[in-house]
Amino acid sequence: MSKPKVMVCDQMADSAVEEMKEFFDVDVNIGQTPEALVETIGAYDGIVVRSATKVRVPAIDAAADAGKLKVIVRGGVGIDNIDHEHAESKGIKVRNTPTASTLSVAELAFGLMLACARHIGHGTVSMKNGEWLKKDLKGVELHGKTLGIIGYGRIGREIGARAEAFGMTVIGHDMYFDTCPVSGKGMCTLDELCSTADFITLHIPFDPGVGPTLGPEQFAYMKKGMIIVNCARGGTIDESALLDALNDGTVFSAGLDVFAKEPPDHPYDLIQHPKLVSTPHIGAATKEAGKKVGGAVIEVLKEELLA
């Protein structure tokens, strides 16, 4: 009996791909254009993507017409790079691996908080330029500050645990529940969070129908000297409003791993801002997360294609 055919469309740990080959007939086809994916997708029982490959309606329709594809597996949390509702309407399952990269994303978010609070990015660049800005780079402590977590799911709760270890007071907002189902911690409204927090970190998906969660109205509630971190999804912060807030001092510093357009245009005023610490969407890019994601992807494929 032949093995189910699986196409890996984005970079995965080599060890995971090798293990996958024990159970499936695997092709690795990284960097396909959307047009190329339309041509290739119909030959497979399952495909695996991370964040780079976009599985849109034309590819899904091509797969449905071929009648072979059973599952699209997203190695990671968000499925906004897949037109998942359309896929499900065609009888194609869409699965993700929501727990595999939790710790890696939480640690990067916390790292960005520290980098923003202590001018780590600016200090590094200035020293490479031969400058010694000892008197200019006065930062702030995390201890004693209030951290507002928007999106109190797995990653948000891991951030909260680390923040409490640093002596921070943690408050949370989540559109899906009023009380954290794990800790029993009560949630606050978004307006309350914006007006109370000294630091804000976002861990939510982006809904194009709703638009940014933090826009001009929310920035107007904030204290002067805020620090904002986003390792969730681009678009959840209005980037023009954030730039204005950096310029007028509402935001002391911001750390962004995600952007509305990826990669952003270059040069881009927000990225060039001296109080912006940025990374190129690397929240899940650790060796440990890669191994966990690979293992979780294999388990999903086995459930969907071998059961």
C-alpha positions, 0 to 999 in steps of 0.5 A: 500500500502506497504512503499518503503524499505530503508536500512541505512548502516552508522551512522545517527542521531537517530531523522532522522532515526525515521522521515524516518520511517514515510515514509519508511520501514527502516532497519538499518544495520551498519558495513556490509562487502562488501560481506554482502552488495552484499547479502542484497542490492537487497531487498531495493528500496533505501539505505543510506550511509555516508563515511564508506560504499563502494558501489562498482561494485559487490553490484551494479550488485547484486542490478541491478540483483534483479531489485528493487534498485532505488537510493543510497543516500550519506549523505554528499558531495563526492560520491567517495565511490560509483561506481556512473557511474556504478550505473547510467549505471544500471539505479540506481540513485546516489544522495548526500546532498552537502549543509548539512555539508558545515559550519561544514567542513568550521569551522574545516578547519579554526580551523586547520588553527589556530591550525597549526599557533599557535602550539595548538596540540603540546602545548597540548601534551607537557603539558600533558607530563609535559613540558612547551615549552613557548619559543619554540612554536612561531607561526604566525598570520593569519592577513595580510596573503594570503589564497589560496583556492583550490576549490572555491565551497560552502565550499571554499567560506565559508572559504573565508568569515571567512578568510576575517573577520580575515584580510586575503587576499583571492585568489582562484583556481578552475578547473571549472571556472575562476570567482566565480559565486557568488562573481565575484571574479577572480580565479588564476592558481594553480601555481600562488596560490602555489607561492603567498599563505601563507596558502593553504586549499583544498576543491576538490574531488580526481580524481584517474586518475589525482592524487594529486593536490599538489605534489613535483612540487607544493611544489617547488613553495611555500614560506618557512613557508607555512601552508597547511590544507586539509579537502577535500579528501585523495589523493589530497596531495602527502603525501610523498611530504608533509612529505619532505616539513615539514622536509625541512621547506617549510611547517611550519605546516599542518592540515589534516582531510583526508588521502590517506588510512583511517585509516592510518597505525600506526605508520605513519611518517607523523602523527607522525611528530610534525608539523602535526595536524590531525583529523580522517575525522570528517569534517562533524561530528557535531550535527548540520550537522548530523541533516541537513544531515538527513533531506536532505537525507529524502527529497531525498528519498521522491523525488525518492521513493514517487514521 
